[in-house]
Amino acid sequence: MPIIERVLVANRGEIALRIMRTVRRMGLSSVAVFSDTDASAPAVRFADTAVRIGPNAAKDSYLKVDAILAAAKKTGADAIHPGFGFLSENPDFAQAVIDAGLVFIGPTPKAIRAMGLKREAKALVGKRGVPLLPGFDGGDQSTAVLKAKALEIGLPVIFKPSAGGGGKGMKIARAADELDACIESGRREAQSAFGDPTLIIEKYLERPRHLEVQLLGDTHGNLVHLFERECSLQRRHQKVVEETPSPALTPALREQLCQAALEVGRAVDYTNAGTVEFIMDEAGRFSFSEMNTRLQVEHRVTEQVTGLDLVEQQIRVARGERLAFSQGDVKQRGHAVQVRLYAEDPANQFLPSIGPVLDFWTPPFGGLTVDAGIESGGAVSPHYDPMIAKLIVHAETREQSFATLARSLDNSSVLGLTTNKGFLARLLRHPAVVSGALSTSLIAEQMERLAEPVEVERDRLAAVAATLFSFAARREHDDFLPTVTTGFRNNRFRDQRHEWKRGADELTVSYRDLGSDSFFVTVGESKGHWRIASRCAPCLDLEDPDGVVHRLRVVVDGDTAHVHTPRGDVVLREVPSFPSAGDEAIKGGFIAPMPGKVVKVNVKDGDTVKRGQALLVLEAMKMEQTTTSPDDGVVKQVLVREGDQVTAGQVLIVMEA
């Protein structure tokens, strides 16, 4: 049996840290690898040993097989766990690990290769009688053939990268005139994400459910399922909420689904942990979608209901051990639900956001598990996936788990950049979600209802909190004339004022220091006495005129105040006393919403464009964003070229006024 004493984790962020915790609990030692960006990341500090493997770009660090194998040799690691993403489903990497005399904690290279290309995988499982969606997975990748096959299958269809998953590169065509753009964009994203532009085509179901089954197999011929996960709540074809058990399955349908998944695993003599994904229509008919030959982001919910540590099981299987349980021993206990907390803007097509994390805190609620890859003082980089953390709740019932997770999100603080935290809390409370009427299109169809509501009182509370927090902080550091209060003015009858902007709205807070942390405050039409009940940055307990104490978190960064309230986070920007001429945004300019690469420019100087016409395509974090014209007009100047790297806020195209 292979000996495993030191495990190198060939990954980063929350999954690297999650794996290392199990490694340590098992009495083994861990090795982290890191890029320059991640040099001080929590996972790197947690590991027993850490090795730098390259600069920031993944292709120069986490995707460099030679660098990872060299790190294993330097540190005496005898096994490598790939986590998910990066090299986790690369059969050549798995083989290279084995050839180097190390243990690969995952399936065999043969199984990875068989399931890694969707085209071959579908042919393989189809022979086992597993249901398949109508589609095309032929070798001819010419645009003409792909268009013809799409029309033959019948619109709508979805184009998927053959070499990978995770929602990247998927494009839906509902009309014939969308086919060229879908094929072109899908190829680019597939090449960028997986190094292979090959596409397959499937019939697209408008409101399907996404179900998957967790498999676990040893090297002695034992293969079991650990039941299903419901992953239907998605945006951009990527999961944001996962749960188990699925509210859609009867015991009989669950058994059918799990048996189909076992057939898929048996087709390749599967070992270690893997997931078989299915699409199910409204009539309960399911079809094979793909198999992920790795640990999944959502594996935690399976662990919660089965009581099994999947990483521990992976290591035991890799050591050659038999599974210590049979299928009949695995039971579902209670209900578990997970959300993926992303640095992204739901109000702006879920575009990723980057920048510093000024405050990260989650409440110590019962049943809540948090897997985080960052901490206060860290940052979200443009070089990697923008997921910040996973929040998981296990409870006796589905209703209880969803309610607890929504409250956990309400009370969690992630300040410094835009996240989907509030969106997730609203999603968990949506009537269709609560009732279990899920589909992969629910989020897209309900975006208007899921939008952040206008909260006037919350914003006023945040403005008062930011103002008094700033006042108290200034007073703490006032060394000049200690007997004179902060904000002293000759006219003692005139209140101090602080003006903030919340988006386009202005909030003015007037206040008078009454001593003993008490203030007379005017904000909007409201006037009354407020008191700082407690302050220990970033925590602030603030008592309002009605005697209610609000527990808040406040971080002031330059001219910007970030305030966490249980009713949502608020970003306030201080209105300068003397605005400069450069503060006005460039009129008629299209601005980069995030750092990225210009992959296509569709217009040139002097072109006449129509409303909705694509102007250019920007890629960041392996995701494409198309800039379209909001009105008819004329292009005055194109300021970028294909291949240019741009920064957030950079002007890309100027239109005639």
C-alpha positions, 0 to 999 in steps of 0.5 A: 500500500502506498505510504502518504505522510506529506500531501502537497495541495496543488491549488489555492484559496478556500479549497487548499485550506479546506484540504489542509485541515483534513490533512492535519486532522489525519496526522499528516503534514501539508505543503502549499504552493503559491504565486506572488499574489498568494504569498501571504494567503491563509492557506499558505500560512496554515501549511506546514511548508510552502513553496513559491511556484511562479508569478501571478498568472495561473499559466505561470504558476498553478498550471505549471506541472514542472514547477509543482512537481519540483515543489513536491521533490524539494519538500519531500511530499509523497502525494499531490491533491489537485483540489478543483479547477486548475490541473484537477482534471488534467490526465497528463498531470495525473500521469506525471505525478504517478511517473514522478513516483508520487501518489495522485489523490484522485481518479486514474488518468485513464478515467480522467481522460475518458470523462474529460472530453464530453464527446467521448464521455457521452458515447461511452455512457450511452452504451450503458443505457444512461439517457442522453440529451439530443446533441452533436459531438462529432469531430467536424468543428467547422462553423458551417457544420456546427450551425447546420447541426444546431438547426437539425437538433432544433433551437434553442441549443447550448454550445459547451466546451468539450474539454471542461465544465464549470459553466465556462464557455457555455453559449445558448442560441435561441435564434438562427442569427445568434449562432455565429456569435455563440460559436465564435465566443464559445470557442474563445472562452473554451480555448482560454479556460481549457486550452481546447476550442472544441465545442459540443451541442446539446438541445437546451431545456429552458427550465430544467433542474441540475442534479448530480450524484456523488460517487466514491470508489476504491481500488478493490472494486467497490463503488458507492453513491453518496446520494444527490445534490440539487444545483439548479440555482445558477447564474451564467451557467455556474452554480451559486446555491447547492443543497441535499437532499433535492426537493424534487426527488421521490425515493423511487426517482432518487434510486433511479438517478443514483443507479444511473450514476453508478453505471457511469462510474462502472463504465470507467472502473471509477476510483476515488471521488467523482460527480455525475451530473444530470439535467432533469426536465419538468416531467422528471426525465433525467439525462446525463450531462457530464462527469467531473473527475474531481472533488466538487465545490459543493462537496461540503453539503454531501459531507454534512448529511452523510457524516463523511469527510470526502477529502479523508476518504480520497486520501484513504482510497489513494493509500489503497484502503478499502471503503470502510462502509457499504452502500447500505451504511450511507444515510441522509441525515437532515438537510444541508445547503451551501452558497458561493460568496463571490466578489461580483455585482449582481446588478451589473450582469454579475461582473467580477469585482476586485480589490481589497477585503477591508473586513471579513466576518461571519457570525458564530451561528449553530450549524454554520460552516465557513470555508474561506480563502481570504481574511480581513486585509486580503484582496480579490485578484483579477488573476483567479476565480472571484469566489471569496468563500462558501457558507454551508448550513446543516439543519434538521429540515430544509426550511430551517437550513435555508432560514439559518443560512439567509440570516447568516448572510444578513449578519456576515460582513464583507466590506471593501468590494462589491459581493453577491451577499445580499443577493444570495440572502434574497434568493434564499427567501424567494417564494419559488426557492422556499417552495423548492420550485427550482430551475436553472433559469430561475435567477435570470427570470427573477432578476427584477424581483431579486434586485436590491430594494431601496432602503432609505432608513438603512442608508440613513442609519449607515450615514449616521454610523459613518459620520459618528464613527469618523468623528470618534476616530478623529477625536481619538487621534487629536493630540493638538489642544486636547481640551478642545473637542474635535470639530471645534468652531467659533460659532458653537450654535452651528452643527457640524455637517458631513455630506455623503453620496450613496450612488447618485443620492446625497445624504447630509448628516448634521450633528452636535457633540453633547459629550459622553458619546452622545450627539444630537443628529439631523439626517433627512427629516429625522432629528434626535439624540444618538449615542455610541454605546460601544466602539471597537473598530470595526465594530460599532453599537449605535443607539438611535433616538428610539433607544434601539441599539444597532450592531454595525461594522464600519471601515473608513478607507480614504474618502469612502465609508463601508458600513455593514448593517443586518439589512445590507451593506452600504458604501458611502463616498464623502462629498468633497468640499471643493470638487475638482474638474476632473471628477466629472465622468467622461461623457459619451465614453464606454468605460472598462467595468473590470481589468481584462483583455480586449479580445475583439473590437467590432467597430472603428472610428466613424462607424454608425452603430445601432442600439444594442450593437456589439462594440467590443468584447472584454475578457477577465477571469476567463469570462467574456463581457460584451459592450453594446451601444445603449443608443444609435450613434456614431463612434468618435474614437476607439481607444483600444486594440485587440489584445490590449490589457485594460484597467478598471475605469479605463475609457475604451470607446468614445461616442459622438455626443 
